[in-house]
Structures are given as structure tokens and as C-alpha cells.
């Protein structure tokens, strides 16, 4: 049986994501580990000591150590202002100070962790836009020029439980259905698991074969960020589309987030890395560990999600999605098997509503609409059977959403009308008067009751039967689109053009609210508040 004698290891920057994993890995093997960092940290079998490696280190700080591991690195000017480091300090000055301290204390072995960049060691980086990469390269050059027994490790994007990479991608996917990336797209990346990186660092501590070597640590796959976005979306059950934004716009947005957030979702340095791609030789890790590195597959992400290791919260704490998870659709899940009925129901709804405008031709518009809705309620309720109680149930969340949307819609409608009146005052005013005159054909009580009945029927038909089956099939965009278009077409012959515009804008808002709240109660309440206010309480 072969035993490995313990050694004394000094770790700089061991309080971060990779550092904690590495420290736990080597300390559990019986080695004596001391972590030097500015941020206080606790470990199960290692000692922490306060140290700012960006300043000159105390004489004798590294006396008695066998190996020094440098993990210090920053991705941008993030964190609290009082503790921020720039690239020059974190990636160059600290390296110089650590090398000097090693030489002063007689420590011969130094393992320096840098970053993969998909370039040759001797490439001139002076022309690149990334200060991050230039500072990393200068730090590596300081290592190469020293007389120590050094090894430089360049890991790719690191993934694992609690990482930045997967966490930010997951939060972005949860935030909204569109995921922005810089045009014309990102280069290939090879994410590597944090345990594999920690194991490689540990293996290099006393491996003479790695002395004087610069080694890329990369995962087994070369894929783009959009591929991993798609995989995360598949695991979460969220439809997500990658949109390519102009690079100057992405840089401006990234700079803005860096200026206002302690930990932005992406920094300018990371944006440059993703844009150019981060790759390396795939066989290096296997040679070091004697096994291939693990892949960031859908199965790996599913396992992390099952353990609750993928963030549950969206980016910025606000979700723009109508569907936040596949599980949230469970109460209406049975409707997904009825989505095929929309092939005949949607055309039927539009056809019956339009035909009602001619039969009989001299009847008031309100009566024609009511007669059409009466015919359409039966097939609509048949499609929604088994879910009507859930879809129509009131709740404080649904009431709050309805009132909030009504207030926004009324304000937006007023601004729209005022804008149209500036463009064509006589035409717009005549169309508004036509709408209001149509209600004067009946007593006010009858008109109010008829409007209430029409609203209930419309929301059961358009926000219920035409929207919910597609929503249950996890197609919220299509569901909102079908509901909005059908609602607009149904008003095509009911009134003047301004009513059609109003039907399109309002129908879209109510369809979004129905999808967001999984009900037609919320849009029904918002619809009622809107109609009563606009027609009687505070007309435009």
C-alpha cells in the first residue's frame, strides 16, 4: 500500500468558488492547508489568514510551506467598492508579490491558475480589446520569467453547483423568453467541472512532469453559449429564443450593469471571452487525471436541477415570463391534449362573429355580438371542461394583477387617444362618438348588463378556450398570439377602425394576463373595469 506524505500548501484566493472546492479536496487528503485571502472564509479542515496579496507581503509569510497555489482572479470591477481590485492589481501585482515571497521564503513549487483563451502561449495580445486577457498574459509572463518550479493551468469556463456560468444562464432563461447574445454570435467554449479543475490542480502539486508547462484545462465538448442556453431551457421546460444584439449595444448594456450591480450577470471581460470563444486541447485533463473530464450535458443539468442547485429566481428578481416552470402548468395540464381542437374552434369563433354582423343586418351591434357569443360558449366550455373551477377561481394575486393592468391600460389608452387626436382630430372624434352612440339605443341598465354578459363570454372564449390549451402545451407565445388575433378579427365588422385597434391592443394585454395568472378571472375583471370606466365612468 502506497501512502502519500502530507505537505504544507499555501493557497491565495481560496475563498471563491474554485478555491473552496480545491481546498476541501486537498485538505480532506490530509494536507496542511492555509488559505490567504482578503475575504474571510471558514473551512472544515483548513486555516484562513487575512492577506491582501495586492500589497507587499509580510517577510516570512510563506516560511515552511512546500507548495504555493495562486487562484486570485477577478472578472471585473465587481463586489463592494471598498474591496474592488482592478485587473492590473489582481492579475499582475499579486503574481509579482507572490513570486517574490516564494523566493524570499525558499518555496520552490508554484501552481498558478490563469484562464484559457484559445490562443498560443506566444501570441501578442496587445491589440485585443480585453484588458482582462492582457493582464492575465502579463501575469503568466511573470511566472515564466521566475526561477521557481512553476506550472500554469488555464481552466475554461468552470461549471458546478453554485458557479457563475450556469447560475447566470439559468437566471437569464428564467427571466424572459428572449436571451441576448452579441452578434454575430459567440465562439465555441469548453466548460469544465469544478471538481475536475480542483483534481488537476491537486495532481500538479508534486508532478515533476508539469514543471515549466502551461496547460489548458477544458471540457470534452466544443459548443456555443446558445447551445447551453437551449439545454437549460429544455431542462426547465421553458421556451427560450436566443436573439443576437449588435456588439456595441451589448457592450453598453454590460458596462451599465457593471456600474450599478455588485455582481452583474456578465462583465465586459467575460463578454469578450464569449465573443471570441474559449477553447483548448481536449486530451490534457485526461492525461493528468487518467480519465476524461465530465461533460456539461442535459443529464448533468437535470441532475443539478433535481437537487435544487440551479437558481430558482430569475435575473434581477423579476420574471418577464408568462410561464415560469413546467410544473406551474399542472392545474391545466389536461388541456394540452385538447390543443388540436383549436384547428376548428378558432376559425369557428371568427366566422360566427363575423357572420353575426349580417344576420340580421339591421340589429344593433351589441345584440349581434351577444348572439354570436351565445353560440360559441357551448363549444368553448366543452374544450375547457374539467378546469373551469380553477380558471375562474378568484385570488388576491389575480385581483391585484387585474387592477394593476387596468390602471396601466387606461393610462396607455388615454395617451394613445390623445396622440391620435393630434394626428387626425376630426376622424378620431367621429369614431369615438359612433361607439358611444351605439350604446344609447338601449337603456343604460340594459347596456351595462349586456356589456357584463359579453365580457364574461369573451373571456371564456378568447382567454379561455383559445388560449389555455396552447398554454397548457407550454406554448405561451402562440397562445397569446392566437387569442389576440382571434379577438381582433372578431371585432372587424363590429365598429369603426379605432375599435379594431383597441381590440388588438387590449386583447393582447388581457391574453398576457390570462397566461400569467392561469385564469380568465383576472382578465375578465380587468376587462370589466376597462369597459365600465371607458364607456360610462370616465370616457375618453
C-alpha positions as CSV (number, residue, x, y, z in Angstrom):
1,X,0.0,0.0,0.0
2,X,1.4,3.4,-1.1
3,X,0.9,6.4,1.2
4,X,1.3,10.0,0.2
5,X,3.1,12.1,2.8
6,X,1.2,15.3,3.6
7,X,2.6,18.6,2.5
8,X,2.0,22.2,3.6
9,X,0.1,24.2,1.0
10,X,-0.4,28.0,0.9
11,X,-3.5,29.0,-1.2
12,X,-4.0,32.5,-2.3
13,X,-7.6,33.4,-3.3
14,X,-9.0,30.2,-1.9
15,X,-12.3,31.8,-0.7
16,X,-14.0,31.7,-4.1
17,X,-16.0,29.1,-6.0
18,X,-13.0,27.2,-7.3
19,X,-10.9,27.9,-4.2
20,X,-13.3,26.3,-1.8
21,X,-13.6,23.2,-3.9
22,X,-9.8,22.8,-4.2
23,X,-9.2,23.5,-0.6
24,X,-11.7,20.9,0.5
25,X,-10.2,18.4,-1.9
26,X,-6.6,18.7,-0.7
27,X,-7.4,19.2,3.0
28,X,-9.5,16.1,3.0
29,X,-6.4,14.2,1.8
30,X,-4.6,15.1,5.0
31,X,-2.5,18.0,3.7
32,X,-1.9,21.1,5.9
33,X,-3.6,24.0,4.0
34,X,-3.6,27.7,4.8
35,X,-5.9,30.0,2.8
36,X,-4.7,33.6,2.4
37,X,-7.4,36.0,1.2
38,X,-9.0,39.3,1.8
39,X,-12.4,37.8,2.3
40,X,-12.9,35.9,5.5
41,X,-13.8,32.2,5.0
42,X,-14.2,29.1,7.1
43,X,-13.2,25.6,6.1
44,X,-13.7,22.2,7.6
45,X,-10.0,21.2,7.6
46,X,-8.1,24.3,6.6
47,X,-6.9,27.5,8.2
48,X,-7.8,31.0,7.0
49,X,-5.5,34.0,7.3
50,X,-6.2,37.6,6.3
51,X,-3.9,38.8,3.5
52,X,-4.0,41.3,0.7
53,X,-1.7,39.9,-2.0
54,X,-2.1,43.1,-4.0
55,X,0.1,44.8,-1.4
56,X,3.6,43.8,-0.4
57,X,3.5,40.6,1.6
58,X,5.0,40.3,5.0
59,X,8.5,38.9,5.2
60,X,8.5,35.2,6.2
61,X,4.8,34.8,5.3
62,X,5.5,31.6,3.3
63,X,8.2,30.1,5.5
64,X,7.7,26.4,6.0
65,X,5.4,25.9,3.0
66,X,6.1,23.3,0.4
67,X,3.8,24.5,-2.4
68,X,2.0,27.8,-3.2
69,X,-1.2,27.8,-5.3
70,X,-2.4,31.1,-6.7
71,X,-6.1,31.3,-7.5
72,X,-6.6,35.0,-7.4
73,X,-8.6,36.5,-10.2
74,X,-11.4,39.0,-10.9
75,X,-13.9,39.1,-13.7
76,X,-14.5,42.8,-13.5
77,X,-14.8,45.6,-11.0
78,X,-17.4,43.8,-9.1
79,X,-18.2,43.5,-5.4
80,X,-18.2,46.2,-2.7
81,X,-16.3,49.3,-3.7
82,X,-14.0,49.1,-0.7
83,X,-12.8,45.7,-1.7
84,X,-12.6,46.0,-5.5
85,X,-9.5,45.2,-7.4
86,X,-8.6,46.2,-11.0
87,X,-7.1,43.7,-13.5
88,X,-3.6,45.1,-13.1
89,X,-3.6,44.6,-9.3
90,X,-5.3,41.2,-9.3
91,X,-3.6,39.6,-12.2
92,X,-0.1,41.2,-12.3
93,X,0.8,42.9,-9.0
94,X,-0.4,39.9,-6.9
95,X,1.6,37.5,-9.0
96,X,4.8,39.6,-8.6
97,X,4.3,39.8,-4.9
98,X,3.7,36.0,-4.6
99,X,6.7,35.1,-6.6
100,X,8.9,37.5,-4.5
101,X,7.5,35.9,-1.3
102,X,8.2,32.4,-2.6
103,X,11.8,33.2,-3.4
104,X,12.3,35.0,-0.1
105,X,11.0,32.0,1.9
106,X,12.6,29.3,-0.2
107,X,9.4,27.9,-1.6
108,X,10.3,26.2,-5.0
109,X,6.9,25.0,-6.2
110,X,4.2,27.4,-7.6
111,X,1.0,26.4,-9.3
112,X,-0.6,29.4,-11.0
113,X,-4.2,29.3,-12.2
114,X,-5.0,31.6,-15.1
115,X,-7.7,31.3,-17.8
116,X,-8.0,29.5,-21.1
117,X,-8.2,31.9,-24.0
118,X,-7.9,29.7,-27.1
119,X,-4.6,31.2,-28.2
120,X,-0.9,30.1,-28.3
121,X,1.4,31.0,-25.4
122,X,3.4,33.4,-27.6
123,X,0.5,35.3,-29.1
124,X,0.7,39.0,-28.9
125,X,-2.4,40.2,-27.1
126,X,-1.6,43.9,-27.2
127,X,-4.2,44.6,-29.9
128,X,-7.1,42.8,-28.2
129,X,-10.0,44.8,-26.7
130,X,-9.8,42.9,-23.5
131,X,-7.8,44.4,-20.6
132,X,-8.7,41.2,-18.8
133,X,-6.8,38.9,-21.2
134,X,-3.8,41.3,-21.4
135,X,-3.4,41.4,-17.6
136,X,-3.7,37.6,-17.4
137,X,-1.0,37.3,-20.1
138,X,1.3,39.7,-18.2
139,X,0.8,37.7,-15.0
140,X,1.7,34.4,-16.8
141,X,4.8,36.0,-18.3
142,X,6.0,37.0,-14.8
143,X,5.6,33.3,-13.8
144,X,7.6,32.1,-16.8
145,X,10.5,34.5,-16.1
146,X,11.0,33.4,-12.4
147,X,13.3,30.7,-11.2
148,X,10.6,28.7,-9.4
149,X,9.3,25.2,-10.4
150,X,6.1,26.6,-11.9
151,X,3.0,25.2,-13.6
152,X,0.4,27.4,-15.2
153,X,-3.1,26.0,-15.5
154,X,-5.7,27.6,-17.8
155,X,-9.2,26.4,-17.0
156,X,-12.1,27.1,-19.3
157,X,-15.4,28.3,-18.0
158,X,-16.0,26.4,-14.8
159,X,-19.4,24.8,-14.0
160,X,-20.8,23.1,-11.0
161,X,-23.1,23.7,-8.0
162,X,-23.1,27.4,-7.2
163,X,-21.0,28.6,-10.2
164,X,-21.3,31.9,-12.1
165,X,-21.7,30.3,-15.5
166,X,-24.7,28.0,-15.1
167,X,-26.3,30.3,-12.4
168,X,-26.3,33.3,-14.7
169,X,-27.5,31.4,-17.7
170,X,-30.3,29.8,-15.7
171,X,-31.4,33.1,-14.1
172,X,-31.4,34.6,-17.6
173,X,-33.6,31.9,-19.0
174,X,-36.0,32.2,-16.1
175,X,-36.1,36.0,-16.6
176,X,-37.7,36.0,-20.0
177,X,-38.2,34.1,-23.3
178,X,-35.5,36.0,-25.1
179,X,-31.8,35.5,-24.3
180,X,-29.5,38.2,-25.7
181,X,-26.0,37.4,-27.1
182,X,-23.6,39.5,-29.1
183,X,-23.9,39.4,-32.9
184,X,-22.9,37.5,-35.0
185,X,-22.8,35.0,-32.1
186,X,-20.4,33.6,-29.5
187,X,-17.4,31.5,-30.2
188,X,-17.0,27.9,-29.0
189,X,-16.4,27.2,-25.4
190,X,-15.5,24.0,-23.4
191,X,-16.9,24.3,-19.9
192,X,-15.1,22.1,-17.3
193,X,-16.5,20.8,-14.0
194,X,-15.1,22.4,-10.8
195,X,-14.2,19.1,-9.4
196,X,-12.1,18.2,-12.4
197,X,-10.2,21.5,-12.2
198,X,-9.6,21.0,-8.4
199,X,-8.4,17.5,-9.1
200,X,-6.0,18.7,-11.8
201,X,-4.5,21.4,-9.5
202,X,-4.0,18.8,-6.8
203,X,-2.4,16.3,-9.2
204,X,0.1,19.0,-10.4
205,X,1.3,19.9,-6.9
206,X,4.1,17.3,-6.9
207,X,4.1,16.2,-10.5
208,X,7.6,17.0,-11.9
209,X,6.3,16.3,-15.5
210,X,4.2,19.5,-15.3
211,X,7.1,21.8,-14.3
212,X,7.5,24.7,-16.7
213,X,4.3,23.7,-18.6
214,X,1.3,25.8,-19.5
215,X,-1.7,23.5,-19.6
216,X,-5.3,24.2,-20.8
217,X,-8.0,22.6,-18.7
218,X,-11.1,22.2,-20.9
219,X,-14.2,20.0,-21.0
220,X,-14.8,17.4,-23.7
221,X,-17.4,19.4,-25.7
222,X,-16.9,22.4,-28.0
223,X,-20.3,24.2,-28.1
224,X,-21.5,27.8,-28.2
225,X,-23.3,29.5,-25.4
226,X,-26.6,29.3,-27.3
227,X,-26.3,25.5,-27.1
228,X,-26.1,25.6,-23.3
229,X,-28.9,28.1,-23.2
230,X,-31.1,25.7,-25.2
231,X,-30.1,22.8,-22.9
232,X,-31.0,24.8,-19.7
233,X,-34.3,25.8,-21.3
234,X,-35.1,22.2,-22.1
235,X,-34.3,21.1,-18.5
236,X,-36.5,23.9,-17.1
237,X,-39.2,23.3,-19.7
238,X,-39.1,27.0,-20.8
239,X,-39.3,28.0,-24.4
240,X,-36.4,30.3,-25.0
241,X,-35.1,32.0,-28.1
242,X,-31.6,33.4,-28.5
243,X,-31.5,36.9,-30.0
244,X,-28.3,38.5,-31.4
245,X,-27.8,42.1,-30.5
246,X,-25.2,44.4,-32.0
247,X,-21.9,44.1,-30.2
248,X,-21.7,47.9,-29.3
249,X,-25.2,47.6,-27.7
250,X,-24.2,44.5,-25.7
251,X,-21.0,46.3,-24.5
252,X,-23.0,49.3,-23.4
253,X,-25.6,47.2,-21.6
254,X,-22.8,45.2,-19.9
255,X,-21.0,48.4,-18.8
256,X,-24.2,49.7,-17.4
257,X,-24.9,46.6,-15.3
258,X,-21.3,46.6,-14.1
259,X,-21.8,50.2,-12.9
260,X,-24.9,49.6,-10.9
261,X,-24.7,45.9,-9.7
262,X,-22.3,44.3,-7.2
263,X,-22.4,41.1,-9.2
264,X,-23.6,41.7,-12.7
265,X,-24.7,38.7,-14.8
266,X,-21.8,39.3,-17.2
267,X,-18.8,41.6,-17.3
268,X,-17.2,43.3,-20.2
269,X,-14.2,40.9,-19.8
270,X,-16.5,37.9,-19.9
271,X,-18.4,39.3,-22.9
272,X,-15.1,39.5,-24.9
273,X,-14.2,35.9,-23.9
274,X,-17.6,34.6,-25.0
275,X,-17.4,36.6,-28.3
276,X,-14.0,35.2,-29.3
277,X,-14.5,31.7,-27.8
278,X,-12.5,29.8,-25.2
279,X,-11.0,26.5,-26.3
280,X,-8.0,24.3,-25.7
281,X,-6.6,20.8,-26.1
282,X,-9.1,18.2,-25.1
283,X,-6.5,15.5,-24.1
284,X,-4.7,17.5,-21.3
285,X,-7.2,16.8,-18.5
286,X,-7.4,13.1,-19.3
287,X,-3.6,12.8,-19.2
288,X,-3.4,14.5,-15.8
289,X,-6.4,12.6,-14.2
290,X,-6.2,9.3,-16.1
291,X,-9.9,9.8,-17.1
292,X,-11.9,12.1,-19.4
293,X,-13.5,15.2,-17.8
294,X,-17.2,15.2,-17.4
295,X,-19.4,16.9,-20.0
296,X,-22.0,19.6,-19.3
297,X,-24.8,17.5,-20.8
298,X,-28.5,17.8,-20.4
299,X,-28.3,14.9,-18.0
300,X,-25.8,16.8,-15.8
301,X,-28.0,19.9,-15.8
302,X,-31.1,17.8,-15.0
303,X,-29.3,16.3,-12.0
304,X,-28.3,19.8,-10.7
305,X,-31.9,20.9,-11.2
306,X,-33.3,17.9,-9.4
307,X,-31.0,18.7,-6.4
308,X,-32.2,22.3,-6.4
309,X,-28.7,23.6,-7.5
310,X,-30.0,25.6,-10.4
311,X,-31.2,29.0,-9.3
312,X,-35.0,29.3,-8.8
313,X,-35.0,33.0,-9.1
314,X,-34.9,34.9,-12.4
315,X,-32.3,37.6,-13.2
316,X,-32.8,40.9,-11.3
317,X,-35.5,39.1,-9.3
318,X,-38.2,39.8,-11.9
319,X,-39.6,37.3,-14.4
320,X,-41.0,38.6,-17.7
321,X,-42.3,35.1,-18.5
322,X,-45.9,34.1,-18.5
323,X,-44.8,30.5,-17.7
324,X,-42.0,30.2,-15.1
325,X,-41.9,26.4,-15.0
326,X,-43.5,23.4,-16.5
327,X,-44.8,22.4,-13.0
328,X,-46.8,25.6,-12.8
329,X,-49.0,24.4,-15.7
330,X,-50.0,21.3,-13.9
331,X,-53.5,22.5,-12.9
332,X,-54.4,23.0,-16.6
333,X,-52.2,20.2,-17.9
334,X,-55.1,18.1,-19.2
335,X,-55.9,20.9,-21.7
336,X,-52.7,20.3,-23.6
337,X,-54.3,17.2,-25.2
338,X,-57.1,19.4,-26.5
339,X,-55.0,22.0,-28.3
340,X,-55.8,20.2,-31.6
341,X,-59.4,21.4,-31.2
342,X,-58.3,24.9,-32.0
343,X,-57.9,23.9,-35.6
344,X,-61.7,24.1,-35.9
345,X,-62.6,26.3,-32.8
346,X,-60.5,29.3,-33.8
347,X,-61.9,29.6,-37.3
348,X,-65.4,28.9,-36.0
349,X,-65.1,31.7,-33.4
350,X,-64.0,34.2,-36.1
351,X,-66.5,33.0,-38.7
352,X,-69.5,33.1,-36.3
353,X,-68.6,36.5,-35.0
354,X,-68.2,38.0,-38.5
355,X,-71.4,36.4,-39.8
356,X,-73.3,37.8,-36.9
357,X,-72.7,41.3,-38.4
358,X,-75.0,40.4,-41.3
359,X,-77.7,38.3,-39.6
360,X,-79.9,40.3,-39.2
361,X,-78.2,43.3,-40.8
362,X,-80.3,46.0,-39.1
363,X,-79.9,44.7,-35.5
364,X,-77.7,46.8,-33.1
365,X,-74.1,45.7,-32.9
366,X,-74.4,44.8,-29.2
367,X,-77.2,42.3,-29.9
368,X,-75.3,40.7,-32.8
369,X,-72.3,40.3,-30.5
370,X,-74.4,38.7,-27.8
371,X,-76.0,36.3,-30.2
372,X,-72.6,35.1,-31.5
373,X,-71.2,34.6,-28.1
374,X,-74.2,32.6,-27.0
375,X,-73.5,30.1,-29.9
376,X,-69.8,30.0,-29.1
377,X,-70.0,29.5,-25.4
378,X,-71.1,25.9,-25.7
379,X,-68.1,24.5,-27.7
380,X,-65.7,26.8,-25.6
381,X,-66.9,25.4,-22.3
382,X,-66.7,21.9,-23.7
383,X,-63.0,22.4,-24.5
384,X,-62.4,23.8,-21.0
385,X,-64.3,21.0,-19.2
386,X,-62.7,19.9,-16.0
387,X,-60.7,23.1,-15.5
388,X,-63.5,25.7,-15.2
389,X,-63.3,25.9,-11.4
390,X,-59.6,26.5,-11.4
391,X,-59.7,29.0,-14.3
392,X,-62.5,31.1,-12.8
393,X,-61.4,31.0,-9.1
394,X,-60.6,34.4,-7.6
395,X,-57.5,35.1,-5.6
396,X,-55.7,38.2,-4.3
397,X,-52.9,37.7,-6.8
398,X,-55.4,37.6,-9.7
399,X,-57.4,40.6,-8.4
400,X,-54.2,42.6,-7.9
401,X,-53.0,41.8,-11.4
402,X,-56.3,42.8,-12.9
403,X,-56.4,46.1,-11.1
404,X,-52.8,46.9,-12.0
405,X,-53.2,46.0,-15.6
406,X,-56.5,48.0,-15.8
407,X,-54.7,51.1,-14.5
408,X,-51.9,50.8,-16.9
409,X,-54.2,50.2,-19.8
410,X,-56.4,53.1,-19.1
411,X,-53.4,55.4,-18.9
412,X,-51.9,53.9,-22.0
413,X,-55.3,54.3,-23.8
414,X,-55.6,57.9,-22.8
415,X,-52.1,58.6,-24.2
416,X,-52.9,56.7,-27.4
417,X,-56.2,58.6,-28.0
418,X,-54.5,62.0,-27.3
419,X,-51.8,61.1,-29.8
420,X,-54.3,60.1,-32.5
421,X,-56.4,63.3,-31.8
422,X,-53.3,65.3,-32.6
423,X,-52.8,63.5,-35.9
424,X,-56.5,63.3,-37.1
425,X,-58.8,65.0,-34.6
426,X,-62.0,65.0,-36.6
427,X,-61.7,61.4,-37.8
428,X,-60.9,60.0,-34.3
429,X,-63.5,62.0,-32.5
430,X,-66.2,60.9,-35.1
431,X,-65.2,57.2,-34.5
432,X,-65.4,57.6,-30.7
433,X,-68.8,59.3,-31.0
434,X,-70.0,56.4,-33.1
435,X,-69.0,53.9,-30.4
436,X,-70.7,55.8,-27.7
437,X,-73.9,56.4,-29.8
438,X,-74.3,52.6,-30.3
439,X,-74.9,52.2,-26.5
440,X,-77.6,54.9,-26.5
441,X,-80.0,52.6,-28.4
442,X,-80.8,50.9,-25.1
443,X,-81.5,51.9,-21.6
444,X,-78.3,52.4,-19.5
445,X,-79.2,49.4,-17.2
446,X,-79.7,47.1,-20.1
447,X,-76.4,48.2,-21.8
448,X,-74.5,47.7,-18.6
449,X,-75.9,44.2,-18.1
450,X,-75.3,43.3,-21.8
451,X,-71.7,44.5,-21.6
452,X,-71.1,42.4,-18.5
453,X,-72.5,39.3,-20.2
454,X,-70.5,40.0,-23.3
455,X,-67.3,40.4,-21.3
456,X,-67.8,37.1,-19.4
457,X,-68.5,35.3,-22.7
458,X,-65.5,36.9,-24.5
459,X,-63.1,35.9,-21.7
460,X,-64.3,32.4,-21.6
461,X,-64.0,32.1,-25.4
462,X,-60.9,34.1,-26.2
463,X,-58.9,34.0,-23.0
464,X,-60.1,30.5,-22.0
465,X,-60.9,28.1,-24.9
466,X,-58.5,29.7,-27.4
467,X,-55.6,30.4,-25.1
468,X,-55.5,27.8,-22.3
469,X,-55.0,24.6,-24.3
470,X,-51.9,26.1,-26.1
471,X,-50.6,27.5,-22.7
472,X,-51.0,24.0,-21.2
473,X,-48.9,22.7,-24.0
474,X,-46.2,25.2,-22.9
475,X,-46.5,27.5,-25.9
476,X,-47.4,30.8,-24.3
477,X,-46.3,33.0,-27.2
478,X,-48.5,31.1,-29.6
479,X,-51.3,31.1,-27.1
480,X,-51.3,34.8,-26.6
481,X,-51.0,35.4,-30.3
482,X,-53.9,33.2,-31.3
483,X,-56.1,34.7,-28.6
484,X,-55.2,38.3,-29.6
485,X,-55.6,37.8,-33.3
486,X,-58.9,36.0,-33.0
487,X,-60.2,38.7,-30.6
488,X,-59.2,41.4,-33.1
489,X,-60.8,39.7,-36.1
490,X,-64.0,39.2,-34.2
491,X,-64.3,43.0,-33.9
492,X,-63.5,43.6,-37.5
493,X,-67.1,44.4,-38.5
494,X,-68.5,45.4,-35.1
495,X,-67.4,49.0,-35.1
496,X,-65.1,51.7,-36.6
497,X,-61.4,51.2,-37.2
498,X,-60.4,52.6,-33.8
499,X,-62.4,49.8,-32.1
500,X,-60.3,47.3,-34.1
501,X,-57.1,49.0,-32.9
502,X,-58.4,48.9,-29.3
503,X,-59.3,45.3,-29.6
504,X,-55.8,44.4,-30.8
505,X,-54.0,46.3,-28.0
506,X,-56.4,45.4,-25.2
507,X,-56.8,41.8,-26.4
508,X,-53.1,41.4,-26.2
509,X,-52.9,42.8,-22.7
510,X,-55.8,40.6,-21.4
511,X,-54.3,37.5,-23.1
512,X,-51.0,38.1,-21.4
513,X,-52.7,38.5,-18.1
514,X,-54.7,35.3,-18.6
515,X,-51.5,33.4,-19.4
516,X,-49.6,35.0,-16.5
517,X,-52.4,34.1,-13.9
518,X,-53.5,30.8,-15.5
519,X,-57.1,32.1,-15.4
520,X,-59.8,34.0,-17.2
521,X,-60.9,35.5,-14.0
522,X,-58.1,38.1,-13.9
523,X,-58.6,39.3,-17.5
524,X,-62.4,39.2,-17.0
525,X,-62.1,41.6,-14.1
526,X,-59.6,43.9,-15.9
527,X,-61.9,43.8,-19.0
528,X,-65.0,44.7,-16.9
529,X,-63.2,47.6,-15.2
530,X,-61.9,48.8,-18.5
531,X,-65.3,48.7,-20.3
532,X,-67.3,50.3,-17.5
533,X,-64.8,53.0,-17.0
534,X,-64.3,53.9,-20.6
535,X,-68.0,53.7,-21.6
536,X,-69.6,55.3,-18.6
537,X,-67.4,56.4,-15.7
538,X,-64.6,58.3,-17.5
539,X,-64.9,58.2,-21.3
540,X,-62.1,59.3,-23.5
